[in-house]
């Protein structure tokens, strides 16, 4: 023990300990930052432009009204519109692919290779939770109540911390006057199985 | 600091002699002991294989087993009929009372016995207290399959980690799917619309699943049949699974 105290008095050892401490702190900060930034997407899809063009959420994410997962569009769905935009496909003056915006060139590449776009899901729940979009849409919830106003977002980012407290608070608020509904909505087996 | 939402204290309440919501009737006179239900259940519910070595230690994880006993003294030994045993989803479940972390709770909505995997800390008290030995414990991350094999997992069911107790759920994912579909179409769930994997796979149709609170359903008629028995009925656990036994199977069943 005496030797450790002797060592700690040395300038070099103190400096080394300081560096080690800072490495740990900055590593932790970096890891925390990584959880807070939106994941990297294969194509930097600008949601705001598409929402301003009055395209419905359910056009590209149709699963939300009929199944658990809302779904992410395939390259074919994107190309259904982008393959005939007058801006690029005007028969009088078609724009060559090289002059297209970079992100659209990437899309054209996926279409040409007939390869699905490897979108990275942003809103995810752990494996022991089973979220189902359909009852939420059927209950009349608008997409932006959970996903935020997409007309102000470019690449999708997490607008809401997804945790059980948030789920259950909403479930309780929406079943205040209906005991039958509350039994169903706060039951463990509704989401965890 | 956000104010935590107040979650009401949970307490399972059951009335004496209550029928429950979902139930199974198993006709042991029809069961041939083919084990199709065991295979189907394991596939549907991501029940992992434990391997020969660990099975030798009694760590097999099937949620349903086909039980068969022998009666009498040699040489007058005769077999009891094949008896598929899964979690009986007791109305007054012995497992629920002993869980220190409330990982096994009674679902008020579906009237079945839930196992909440993310709450479970693996004390295994519930398995000790289960008179039907219906609970299995994951001892060693058996679900860690190599890559192509992992694709067989059912996405509707959690892949459980080690140190977690698990048991038959009456295929609650299928119940949810059917009730969700029925609600979207604005009707009640039809009898026979929900089928757990075991009932679906049974070639003899020995396993019948349905609503017990609907007196017209097939399962509630069968469970009031004069051949019906409940396992360990004298314990007062109010099991939701009814066994039908009447015929004699002879020496080899």
Interface residues (C-beta under 8 A of the other chain):
Chain A: X68 X126 X127 X128 X130 X132 X134 X135 X138 X165 X168 X169 X172 X183 X184 X186 X187 X188 X189 X190 X192 X193
Chain B: X4 X5 X7 X8 X105 X107 X108 X109 X110 X112 X114 X116 X117 X118 X156 X157 X158 X159 X169 X172 X173 X176 X180 X183 X184
